[in-house]
Amino acid sequence: MARNRGGSAATLKRYWGQGRGAAKIRWNTPGDYTRCTRQLHKYLGARAKGYCARLHRERTGIWPGDRRNVGRRR
C-alpha cells in the first residue's frame, strides 16, 4: 500500500506561497509564474497553471500577464 505524503490544502499553500517552495519560485521576480508552473506541473498536471495564477495574485498583488507585472516584456 502506498504511503500518503500529502498535506492539507492550507499546508501546501503555505509551502508554495511562503515556505521552501516559495524560495524555489522567488516570487515577485521575473519568471516567477513560469518557475511555479514548472515546479507544480509534476504534482498537479494541467491544474498547475490555475493554481500558480492564484498564488501569483496572492503573493504579488497582480495577475500573471498583467502589464504591471515585474517580469513582463515591454
C-alpha positions in Angstrom: 0.0 0.0 0.0 1.3 3.4 -1.0 2.1 5.9 1.8 0.1 9.1 1.6 2.6 12.0 1.8 0.0 14.7 1.0 -0.9 17.5 3.3 -3.8 19.7 3.8 -4.6 22.4 1.2 -3.5 25.1 3.7 -0.2 23.4 4.4 0.6 23.1 0.6 -0.4 26.7 0.0 1.9 27.9 2.8 4.8 25.8 1.5 4.5 27.1 -2.1 3.5 30.6 -1.0 5.8 31.3 1.9 8.0 28.3 2.7 10.8 26.4 1.0 8.7 26.1 -2.2 8.4 29.9 -2.3 12.2 30.1 -2.1 12.4 28.0 -5.2 9.9 30.1 -7.1 11.3 33.5 -5.9 8.0 35.4 -6.1 8.0 39.0 -7.4 11.0 38.4 -9.7 11.0 38.0 -13.4 9.9 34.5 -14.4 8.2 33.6 -11.1 5.0 32.3 -12.7 6.9 30.1 -15.1 9.0 28.7 -12.3 5.8 28.0 -10.3 4.1 26.1 -13.2 7.3 24.1 -13.9 7.7 23.1 -10.2 4.0 22.2 -9.7 3.2 20.6 -13.1 4.7 17.3 -11.8 2.2 17.3 -8.9 -0.9 19.0 -10.4 -0.6 18.4 -14.1 -2.7 20.9 -16.2 -4.2 22.4 -13.0 -0.8 23.9 -12.1 -1.4 27.0 -14.3 -4.6 28.0 -12.5 -3.1 27.3 -9.0 0.0 29.3 -9.8 -2.0 32.1 -11.2 -3.9 32.4 -7.9 -0.7 32.1 -5.8 0.9 34.8 -8.0 -2.0 37.1 -7.3 -1.8 36.5 -3.6 1.9 36.9 -3.3 2.5 39.9 -5.7 -0.9 41.6 -5.8 -1.3 41.3 -9.6 -2.2 38.6 -12.1 0.4 37.0 -14.3 0.4 38.6 -17.7 -0.7 42.0 -16.3 1.2 44.9 -17.8 2.3 45.9 -14.3 4.0 42.6 -13.8 7.7 42.8 -12.9 8.7 40.2 -15.5 6.6 41.4 -18.3 8.4 42.2 -21.5 7.9 45.7 -23.0 
